[in-house]
């Protein structure tokens, strides 16, 4: 087995889940996005997205801030520096293995 | 794990993000409405230049509107769309702050446009005996515009729109109409289709129920 394939064993399990990968990839491509935008764009249900965001926040990959825009409540999500590093590492491992 | 989700894990995260952002950008139809209005304005300006004699006030106004109004409309449309989304559609669409435009992507679009323009010039030169230059310009504009529309949208309705634009350009080239009339028909048709498509998408989007914010 090549070293590149062996590296797959050490892949980050939090990110290596389709829904969470979508969320992290999307947040990496923008400065910040709110819950509603993430839900609309990923197609996940409210409960599902909420659960995945909680896991990502627990892992320190996503920062969540509750605020308002006029009367409209916003739950703004951003990828943290740790989250960016983990995604970069994930990208390298997947690229190497494929 | 479903087959689609396992495929997702084999994909580069940047491609996943690009696809999702593109889909999000076009889901309310506003970009198509802006493109449609720009094309329709272009068609009206072309018609004015055909219908009124050179040097008349409407002719001059059309020239100035084309030179100043169209670039201003194209430059301001993204800003207007952003403001509309931020003020009127934020409850439905949510909020997003995008990163500054990616220079690589802009460079790729400019490079594709240049390749198409150079290919059209070479084709016009090689085929100058079989078709007049105006025919090559119309065909080149239709094909080039169609390819750019498909690449920019990357969703089925943009592929269909791009195909219609390319086919219209080729048909106009064979019909041997003048350049002015050809552009008026091409821009008018594409503007109308784009506006209708954008309005249908916007109405469909507005009819979707809004779920309460988190």
Interface residues (C-beta under 8 A of the other chain):
Chain A: X16 X18 X19 X21 X22 X24 X25 X26 X28 X29 X30 X31 X32 X33 X34 X35 X36 X37 X38 X39 X40 X41 X42 X46 X50 X69 X72 X73 X74 X75 X76 X87 X90 X91 X94 X95 X98
Chain B: X1 X5 X6 X8 X9 X10 X12 X13 X14 X16 X17 X18 X20 X21 X23 X24 X27 X90 X91 X92 X93 X94 X95 X96 X97 X98 X99 X211 X213 X214
